[in-house]
């Protein structure tokens, strides 16, 4: 069980939660919303292409209570953000690396899509928490597709971390604050 954050009703404008697979990122990000009044929007980027992913999605859904409204956005993330922000709901996006892989599978211009996403952030007036895998800590992948994925995810994480007010890295369920609000 990940160490849960000390939550308050106030979230920074943009929080980025990073970590490896099974590091506790999603649970930590969800806990940031405890104490938030009203409904929150969960923007899910996952697509269930197989039984394992169906089970992962079901486990994430089961963990969330009724105050969460789920919006699926495997590709058009900026549209989902705009829609949720119009409802004045704080937003959790889980996860950006799945979004990148969806863009790659759709053979889309990833740099253009990242620019659209970053531009859309300036239009939001609700708290936003984004979850992403840190995939660049291991060995260099042996094939070009995996290297391209690692590079796209790493560039996206760098750009979001630069724009974020708060950045947290999780390892073994333990959060390490990389960037604090107001610093």
VOBA-881111 format. One line per 3 residues: number of its first residue (from 0); for each residue y, x, z of N, C-alpha, C, O. Coordinates in nm, 3 decimals. Atoms other than C-alpha are relative to their C-alpha. Layout:
<atoms>
NUM	Y,X,Z,Y,X,Z,Y,X,Z,Y,X,Z  ...
</atoms>
This chain:
<atoms>
0	-0.118,0.085,0.000,0.000,0.000,0.000,0.124,0.090,0.000,0.138,0.178,0.085  -0.123,-0.080,0.011,0.336,0.146,-0.107,0.091,-0.028,0.118,0.097,-0.141,0.169  -0.102,0.019,-0.102,0.599,0.202,0.156,0.108,-0.089,-0.060,0.166,-0.056,-0.163
3	-0.097,0.094,0.055,0.831,-0.092,0.105,0.141,0.043,0.036,0.164,0.101,0.142  -0.138,-0.040,-0.024,1.204,-0.037,0.076,0.063,-0.084,0.109,0.019,-0.195,0.138  -0.084,0.081,-0.088,1.455,-0.148,0.332,0.088,-0.083,-0.090,0.172,-0.029,-0.162
6	-0.072,0.085,0.094,1.596,-0.447,0.149,0.120,-0.065,0.067,0.124,-0.086,0.189  -0.118,0.074,-0.042,1.929,-0.618,0.176,0.026,-0.103,-0.108,-0.030,-0.093,-0.217  -0.030,0.097,0.104,2.070,-0.917,-0.009,0.077,0.061,-0.118,0.091,-0.003,-0.222
9	-0.077,-0.062,0.107,2.272,-0.671,-0.220,-0.084,0.105,-0.072,-0.137,0.197,-0.010  0.065,-0.101,0.083,2.113,-0.479,-0.505,0.106,0.067,-0.086,0.203,0.001,-0.125  -0.093,-0.064,0.095,2.296,-0.220,-0.716,-0.010,-0.066,-0.137,-0.105,-0.139,-0.165
12	0.000,0.058,0.134,2.384,-0.319,-1.072,-0.126,0.039,-0.076,-0.188,-0.047,-0.140  0.119,-0.046,0.071,2.100,-0.106,-1.215,-0.079,0.097,0.087,-0.028,0.200,0.131  0.094,-0.085,-0.073,1.801,0.040,-1.032,-0.115,0.033,-0.095,-0.169,-0.055,-0.161
15	0.115,-0.045,0.079,1.535,0.246,-1.211,-0.107,0.048,0.096,-0.082,0.133,0.182  0.114,-0.039,-0.082,1.193,0.278,-1.047,-0.101,0.069,-0.091,-0.156,0.009,-0.183  0.089,-0.084,0.080,0.980,0.559,-1.190,-0.123,0.039,0.080,-0.122,0.035,0.203
18	0.119,-0.053,-0.066,0.632,0.690,-1.114,-0.116,0.001,-0.096,-0.105,-0.049,-0.209  0.120,-0.005,0.081,0.287,0.753,-1.249,-0.077,-0.131,0.007,-0.039,-0.224,0.078  0.086,0.117,-0.002,0.016,0.499,-1.314,-0.055,-0.019,0.141,-0.097,0.077,0.206
21	0.054,0.036,-0.131,-0.093,0.320,-0.995,0.071,0.069,0.115,0.010,0.096,0.219  -0.076,-0.066,-0.105,0.183,0.484,-0.790,0.067,-0.098,0.096,0.121,-0.057,0.198  -0.063,0.100,-0.085,0.309,0.156,-0.641,0.137,-0.045,-0.051,0.211,-0.110,0.022
24	-0.132,0.032,0.058,0.612,0.114,-0.873,0.029,-0.150,0.002,0.134,-0.192,0.051  -0.026,0.143,0.013,0.576,-0.259,-0.936,0.016,-0.068,0.135,0.108,-0.147,0.155  -0.008,0.060,-0.134,0.512,-0.355,-0.575,0.132,0.041,0.067,0.197,-0.042,0.131
27	-0.126,-0.049,-0.057,0.807,-0.140,-0.465,0.118,-0.074,-0.062,0.208,-0.120,0.008  -0.110,0.068,0.069,1.035,-0.293,-0.728,0.010,-0.147,0.042,0.120,-0.198,0.064  0.000,0.140,-0.044,0.932,-0.647,-0.631,0.057,-0.013,0.140,0.130,-0.108,0.169
30	-0.049,0.005,-0.139,1.005,-0.570,-0.265,0.152,0.017,0.007,0.214,-0.029,0.103  -0.146,-0.013,0.001,1.363,-0.477,-0.358,0.070,-0.135,-0.006,0.186,-0.147,0.033  -0.058,0.132,0.016,1.421,-0.846,-0.427,-0.014,-0.088,0.125,0.040,-0.198,0.130
33	0.011,0.077,-0.124,1.323,-0.961,-0.078,0.139,-0.016,0.059,0.216,0.080,0.066  -0.132,0.028,-0.056,1.624,-1.124,0.080,0.101,-0.045,-0.103,0.212,-0.085,-0.067  -0.090,0.050,0.104,1.779,-1.214,-0.255,-0.005,-0.153,0.003,-0.113,-0.211,0.010
36	0.000,0.146,0.000,1.889,-1.577,-0.256,-0.043,-0.057,-0.135,-0.016,0.004,-0.239  0.033,0.071,0.123,1.749,-1.819,-0.513,-0.115,0.062,-0.078,-0.196,0.138,-0.026  0.106,-0.041,0.091,1.525,-1.753,-0.808,0.030,0.137,-0.061,0.146,0.171,-0.086
39	-0.011,-0.129,0.067,1.461,-1.411,-0.959,-0.078,-0.007,-0.130,-0.175,-0.082,-0.140  0.068,-0.002,0.130,1.356,-1.339,-1.317,-0.083,0.126,-0.013,-0.033,0.237,0.006  0.092,-0.110,0.026,1.054,-1.121,-1.390,-0.019,0.006,-0.151,-0.081,-0.083,-0.210
42	0.017,-0.019,0.144,1.070,-0.992,-1.747,-0.119,0.091,-0.021,-0.116,0.209,0.013  0.126,-0.070,0.019,0.719,-0.888,-1.843,-0.012,0.047,-0.145,0.008,-0.031,-0.239  0.014,-0.056,0.134,0.662,-0.658,-2.140,-0.145,0.015,-0.044,-0.172,0.044,-0.160
45	0.142,-0.022,0.030,0.281,-0.640,-2.122,-0.053,-0.105,-0.096,-0.011,-0.221,-0.095  0.075,0.090,0.087,0.060,-0.790,-2.387,-0.149,0.019,0.032,-0.196,0.131,0.047  0.141,-0.006,-0.038,-0.301,-0.876,-2.307,-0.086,0.013,-0.126,-0.127,-0.086,-0.185
48	0.084,-0.024,0.117,-0.496,-0.714,-2.589,-0.148,0.008,0.035,-0.234,0.008,-0.054  0.140,-0.009,-0.040,-0.815,-0.689,-2.383,-0.017,-0.058,0.140,0.082,-0.092,0.206  0.031,0.061,-0.130,-0.986,-0.817,-2.068,0.060,0.079,0.116,0.105,0.021,0.214
51	-0.058,-0.080,-0.108,-0.867,-0.525,-1.856,0.149,-0.030,0.018,0.196,-0.046,0.131  -0.143,0.030,-0.010,-0.502,-0.594,-1.939,0.022,-0.143,0.048,0.117,-0.168,0.122  -0.010,0.137,-0.052,-0.555,-0.966,-1.879,-0.013,-0.001,0.151,0.061,-0.072,0.220
54	0.020,-0.007,-0.146,-0.681,-0.881,-1.529,0.121,0.063,0.069,0.162,0.017,0.175  -0.120,-0.063,-0.059,-0.383,-0.652,-1.460,0.117,-0.097,0.004,0.188,-0.107,0.105  -0.109,0.098,0.005,-0.138,-0.920,-1.570,-0.023,-0.109,0.104,0.070,-0.149,0.174
57	0.032,0.104,-0.100,-0.316,-1.180,-1.355,0.026,0.050,0.141,0.077,-0.026,0.224  -0.025,-0.055,-0.134,-0.298,-0.950,-1.051,0.149,0.007,0.029,0.191,-0.023,0.141  -0.146,-0.005,-0.019,0.076,-0.899,-1.100,0.055,-0.141,0.025,0.138,-0.161,0.113
60	-0.048,0.140,-0.017,0.132,-1.276,-1.136,-0.038,-0.054,0.137,0.043,-0.120,0.203  0.047,0.051,-0.128,-0.075,-1.354,-0.827,0.080,0.055,0.117,0.091,-0.011,0.220  -0.077,-0.063,-0.106,0.138,-1.119,-0.619,0.138,-0.063,0.017,0.198,-0.053,0.124
63	-0.135,0.056,-0.005,0.461,-1.302,-0.701,-0.004,-0.145,0.047,-0.093,-0.221,0.010  -0.005,0.138,-0.049,0.560,-1.621,-0.521,0.081,-0.089,-0.095,0.123,-0.045,-0.202  -0.060,0.101,0.088,0.721,-1.935,-0.663,0.147,0.024,-0.031,0.201,-0.040,-0.122
66	-0.142,-0.021,0.031,1.076,-1.801,-0.654,0.020,0.088,-0.123,0.133,0.107,-0.169  -0.006,-0.083,0.121,0.994,-1.575,-0.950,-0.019,-0.087,-0.123,-0.114,-0.165,-0.133  0.010,0.063,0.133,1.056,-1.710,-1.301,-0.039,0.112,-0.096,0.030,0.213,-0.104
69	0.048,-0.105,0.089,0.859,-1.510,-1.559,0.042,-0.028,-0.144,0.028,-0.139,-0.195  -0.036,0.005,0.141,0.988,-1.439,-1.907,-0.075,0.114,-0.069,-0.066,0.229,-0.026  0.074,-0.103,0.071,0.767,-1.252,-2.152,0.085,0.054,-0.114,0.140,-0.022,-0.193
72	-0.083,-0.065,0.101,0.945,-1.000,-2.373,-0.065,0.132,-0.043,-0.018,0.239,-0.006  0.066,-0.124,0.042,0.707,-0.753,-2.536,0.084,0.085,-0.096,0.065,0.206,-0.104  -0.082,-0.072,0.098,0.966,-0.658,-2.802,0.149,-0.020,0.026,0.222,0.078,0.043
75	-0.143,0.033,-0.006,1.304,-0.835,-2.767,0.053,-0.001,0.143,0.089,-0.105,0.198  -0.038,-0.013,-0.139,1.398,-0.705,-2.426,0.145,-0.038,0.024,0.176,-0.106,0.122  -0.143,0.030,-0.021,1.775,-0.731,-2.468,0.027,-0.150,-0.006,0.115,-0.199,0.064
78	-0.016,0.145,0.006,1.743,-1.100,-2.561,-0.045,-0.065,0.131,0.022,-0.154,0.183  0.049,0.052,-0.128,1.537,-1.171,-2.249,0.098,0.030,0.113,0.121,-0.055,0.199  -0.098,-0.035,-0.103,1.792,-0.987,-2.033,0.121,-0.090,-0.008,0.171,-0.138,0.095
81	-0.116,0.087,0.019,2.077,-1.187,-2.179,-0.029,-0.142,0.047,0.054,-0.205,0.112  0.041,0.135,-0.040,1.890,-1.514,-2.126,-0.009,-0.013,0.152,0.041,-0.110,0.209  0.013,0.004,-0.147,1.806,-1.434,-1.762,0.135,0.016,0.067,0.163,-0.050,0.167
84	-0.132,-0.022,-0.059,2.158,-1.309,-1.689,0.085,-0.125,-0.010,0.167,-0.152,0.078  -0.075,0.124,0.016,2.302,-1.636,-1.823,-0.032,-0.100,0.111,0.050,-0.185,0.145  0.040,0.086,-0.111,2.109,-1.810,-1.544,0.044,0.054,0.135,0.017,-0.005,0.239
87	-0.051,-0.066,-0.121,2.273,-1.575,-1.290,-0.113,0.038,0.096,-0.097,0.031,0.218  0.114,-0.042,-0.079,1.932,-1.455,-1.172,-0.011,0.152,0.000,0.004,0.213,-0.106  0.033,-0.142,0.002,1.864,-1.098,-1.059,-0.128,0.020,-0.080,-0.214,-0.068,-0.083
90	0.107,-0.021,0.098,1.618,-0.942,-1.303,-0.082,0.124,0.036,-0.029,0.227,0.076  0.093,-0.112,-0.009,1.311,-0.720,-1.273,-0.070,0.013,-0.135,-0.130,-0.083,-0.183  0.071,-0.028,0.126,1.176,-0.562,-1.595,-0.117,0.091,0.033,-0.099,0.199,0.090
93	0.120,-0.079,-0.026,0.818,-0.436,-1.573,-0.090,-0.011,-0.123,-0.145,-0.119,-0.145  -0.043,-0.137,-0.016,0.753,-0.210,-1.757,0.049,0.053,-0.135,0.010,0.007,-0.241  -0.064,-0.054,0.120,0.953,-0.005,-2.002,-0.094,0.082,-0.087,-0.077,0.085,-0.209
96	0.092,-0.078,0.083,0.670,0.221,-2.114,-0.091,-0.091,-0.082,-0.129,-0.055,-0.193  0.073,0.097,0.082,0.471,-0.082,-2.225,0.088,-0.051,-0.113,0.041,-0.071,-0.225  -0.095,0.041,0.104,0.783,-0.194,-2.413,0.004,0.104,-0.111,0.000,0.070,-0.229
99	-0.002,-0.108,0.100,0.797,0.146,-2.587,-0.128,-0.003,-0.084,-0.122,0.011,-0.206  0.125,0.003,0.077,0.429,0.123,-2.684,-0.004,-0.122,-0.092,-0.057,-0.113,-0.203  -0.007,0.118,0.086,0.486,-0.231,-2.817,0.087,0.027,-0.122,0.052,-0.013,-0.234
102	-0.088,-0.035,0.112,0.774,-0.102,-3.030,-0.071,0.093,-0.097,-0.060,0.078,-0.219  0.073,-0.093,0.086,0.556,0.180,-3.160,-0.107,-0.073,-0.081,-0.122,-0.049,-0.200  0.104,0.076,0.071,0.271,-0.060,-3.247,0.061,-0.087,-0.110,-0.001,-0.108,-0.213
105	-0.069,0.083,0.099,0.523,-0.279,-3.433,0.073,0.085,-0.105,0.138,0.031,-0.194  -0.064,-0.094,0.091,0.648,0.033,-3.617,0.150,-0.024,-0.011,0.206,-0.022,-0.121  -0.144,0.023,-0.005,1.006,-0.035,-3.509,0.072,0.132,0.024,0.012,0.231,0.068
108	-0.085,-0.117,-0.023,1.291,0.215,-3.492,0.031,0.004,0.150,0.116,-0.070,0.199  -0.009,-0.002,-0.145,1.263,0.307,-3.126,0.139,0.043,0.046,0.193,-0.015,0.141  -0.134,-0.043,-0.038,1.595,0.492,-3.106,0.100,-0.115,-0.013,0.186,-0.133,0.073
111	-0.089,0.115,0.019,1.773,0.184,-3.246,-0.022,-0.105,0.107,0.073,-0.164,0.158  0.030,0.100,-0.103,1.594,-0.045,-3.001,0.050,0.045,0.138,0.099,-0.037,0.216  -0.051,-0.053,-0.126,1.683,0.181,-2.708,0.152,-0.014,0.004,0.208,-0.052,0.108
114	-0.147,0.017,0.005,2.049,0.179,-2.818,0.038,-0.145,0.026,0.132,-0.173,0.101  -0.027,0.142,-0.023,2.039,-0.203,-2.831,-0.018,-0.036,0.147,0.061,-0.110,0.205  0.026,0.026,-0.142,1.889,-0.212,-2.483,0.114,0.055,0.085,0.168,-0.015,0.171
117	-0.107,-0.062,-0.080,2.145,0.030,-2.340,0.132,-0.073,-0.019,0.205,-0.092,0.078  -0.123,0.075,0.025,2.432,-0.159,-2.505,-0.002,-0.134,0.073,0.101,-0.180,0.122  0.010,0.132,-0.065,2.302,-0.488,-2.361,0.022,0.009,0.151,0.063,-0.088,0.213
120	-0.015,-0.015,-0.145,2.312,-0.348,-2.006,0.145,-0.019,0.043,0.172,-0.070,0.152  -0.142,0.013,-0.033,2.692,-0.339,-2.015,0.044,-0.147,0.007,0.146,-0.178,0.068  -0.035,0.143,0.002,2.694,-0.717,-2.071,-0.054,-0.076,0.121,-0.019,-0.192,0.141
123	0.065,0.069,-0.111,2.490,-0.799,-1.760,0.090,0.000,0.123,0.157,0.099,0.153  -0.076,0.009,-0.125,2.658,-0.920,-1.443,-0.088,-0.045,0.116,-0.042,-0.110,0.210  0.097,0.028,-0.106,2.344,-0.958,-1.231,-0.074,0.129,0.030,-0.082,0.217,-0.057
126	0.079,-0.120,-0.031,2.138,-0.695,-1.050,-0.123,0.009,-0.091,-0.187,-0.091,-0.122  0.113,-0.026,0.088,1.871,-0.537,-1.270,-0.080,0.116,0.056,-0.026,0.222,0.086  0.093,-0.105,-0.040,1.567,-0.337,-1.161,-0.097,0.020,-0.116,-0.157,-0.076,-0.164
129	0.089,-0.031,0.112,1.367,-0.162,-1.434,-0.108,0.098,0.048,-0.079,0.195,0.118  0.114,-0.081,-0.038,1.021,-0.010,-1.388,-0.047,0.076,-0.123,-0.058,0.019,-0.232  0.049,-0.081,0.111,0.896,0.276,-1.604,-0.094,0.107,0.051,-0.079,0.159,0.162
132	0.092,-0.108,-0.034,0.612,0.525,-1.601,0.064,0.133,-0.034,0.130,0.148,-0.137  -0.037,-0.139,0.031,0.692,0.893,-1.579,-0.124,0.062,-0.061,-0.221,0.089,0.009  0.120,-0.045,0.070,0.452,1.021,-1.842,0.005,0.148,-0.038,-0.089,0.198,-0.099
135	-0.016,-0.138,0.043,0.579,1.376,-1.889,-0.041,0.105,0.101,-0.002,0.221,0.086  0.035,-0.097,-0.104,0.428,1.543,-1.583,-0.133,0.070,-0.024,-0.168,0.164,0.047  0.131,-0.058,0.024,0.089,1.626,-1.730,0.001,0.100,-0.113,0.106,0.153,-0.151
138	0.012,-0.094,0.111,-0.039,1.846,-2.008,0.058,-0.062,-0.127,0.074,-0.184,-0.135  -0.051,0.049,0.129,0.100,1.818,-2.360,-0.115,-0.071,-0.071,-0.223,-0.014,-0.088  0.108,0.072,0.069,-0.100,1.549,-2.541,-0.044,0.071,-0.126,0.034,0.141,-0.191
141	0.055,-0.073,0.114,-0.326,1.675,-2.816,0.030,-0.065,-0.135,0.017,0.000,-0.238  -0.025,0.063,0.130,-0.230,1.419,-3.082,0.146,-0.042,-0.015,0.217,-0.061,0.084  -0.141,0.026,0.031,0.100,1.337,-3.251,0.047,-0.135,0.055,0.160,-0.145,0.103
144	-0.039,0.132,-0.049,0.103,0.968,-3.154,0.027,0.005,0.151,0.128,-0.048,0.197  -0.018,-0.010,-0.145,0.059,1.045,-2.784,0.124,0.084,0.034,0.195,0.052,0.129  -0.120,-0.082,-0.023,0.328,1.318,-2.803,0.126,-0.080,-0.031,0.225,-0.069,0.041
147	-0.116,0.083,0.034,0.567,1.076,-2.974,0.026,-0.102,0.110,0.141,-0.125,0.149  -0.016,0.096,-0.110,0.502,0.815,-2.703,0.063,0.067,0.121,0.159,0.016,0.179  -0.053,-0.073,-0.116,0.564,1.071,-2.427,0.147,0.033,-0.020,0.227,0.018,0.072
150	-0.139,-0.036,0.029,0.885,1.183,-2.595,0.092,-0.120,0.005,0.200,-0.114,0.063  -0.084,0.121,-0.002,1.019,0.830,-2.650,0.019,-0.050,0.143,0.130,-0.084,0.183  -0.009,0.046,-0.139,0.939,0.730,-2.291,0.089,0.092,0.082,0.171,0.045,0.162
153	-0.083,-0.095,-0.074,1.096,1.047,-2.153,0.147,-0.011,-0.033,0.231,-0.006,0.056  -0.141,0.017,0.039,1.416,1.004,-2.354,0.058,-0.129,0.056,0.171,-0.130,0.105  -0.045,0.127,-0.056,1.442,0.639,-2.248,0.026,0.014,0.150,0.130,-0.029,0.199
156	-0.017,-0.017,-0.145,1.391,0.730,-1.881,0.125,0.082,0.032,0.198,0.049,0.125  -0.118,-0.083,-0.024,1.659,1.000,-1.901,0.128,-0.080,-0.020,0.221,-0.071,0.061  -0.121,0.077,0.028,1.913,0.765,-2.056,0.023,-0.109,0.105,0.136,-0.132,0.148
159	-0.014,0.103,-0.103,1.843,0.488,-1.806,0.036,0.060,0.135,0.116,0.004,0.210  -0.033,-0.066,-0.126,1.853,0.728,-1.512,0.147,0.040,0.004,0.212,0.029,0.108  -0.142,-0.036,0.006,2.194,0.850,-1.627,0.089,-0.123,0.021,0.194,-0.113,0.084
162	-0.079,0.122,-0.012,2.320,0.491,-1.645,-0.019,-0.072,0.134,0.066,-0.151,0.175  0.037,0.073,-0.122,2.153,0.373,-1.322,0.086,0.040,0.120,0.135,0.153,0.130  -0.066,-0.024,-0.128,2.321,0.340,-0.985,-0.098,0.057,0.101,-0.060,0.132,0.191
165	0.103,-0.033,-0.098,1.993,0.393,-0.801,-0.127,0.035,-0.077,-0.170,-0.042,-0.163  0.125,-0.041,0.065,1.681,0.584,-0.914,-0.097,0.042,0.110,-0.064,0.123,0.197  0.104,-0.030,-0.098,1.358,0.600,-0.712,-0.125,0.043,-0.076,-0.162,-0.018,-0.176
168	0.125,-0.048,0.057,1.043,0.796,-0.796,-0.109,-0.025,0.103,-0.094,0.009,0.220  0.113,0.023,-0.090,0.710,0.687,-0.646,-0.116,0.091,-0.033,-0.153,0.108,-0.150  0.122,-0.080,0.012,0.415,0.916,-0.588,-0.090,-0.038,0.116,-0.046,-0.037,0.231
171	0.097,0.039,-0.103,0.104,0.805,-0.398,0.054,-0.110,0.090,0.027,-0.113,0.210  -0.055,0.111,-0.076,0.291,0.492,-0.291,0.122,0.033,0.083,0.174,-0.054,0.154  -0.114,-0.042,-0.080,0.573,0.691,-0.134,0.125,0.014,-0.087,0.121,0.082,-0.190
174	-0.122,-0.008,0.080,0.929,0.648,-0.262,0.082,0.125,0.031,0.097,0.164,0.147  -0.092,-0.112,-0.012,1.156,0.945,-0.322,0.127,-0.040,-0.074,0.124,-0.062,-0.195  -0.126,0.038,0.064,1.519,0.858,-0.388,0.057,0.117,-0.075,0.083,0.223,-0.017
177	-0.056,-0.104,0.086,1.652,1.061,-0.679,0.150,-0.016,-0.017,0.222,0.081,-0.037  -0.143,0.030,0.019,1.991,0.890,-0.707,0.033,-0.121,0.086,-0.031,-0.226,0.074  -0.040,0.107,-0.090,2.163,0.677,-0.444,0.121,-0.075,-0.054,0.204,-0.017,-0.123
180	-0.121,0.073,0.036,2.415,0.399,-0.503,0.121,0.064,0.071,0.113,0.105,0.187  -0.123,-0.052,-0.060,2.768,0.522,-0.443,0.010,0.150,0.007,0.110,0.201,0.058  -0.005,-0.146,-0.003,2.685,0.890,-0.482,0.040,0.057,-0.133,0.050,0.178,-0.148
</atoms>
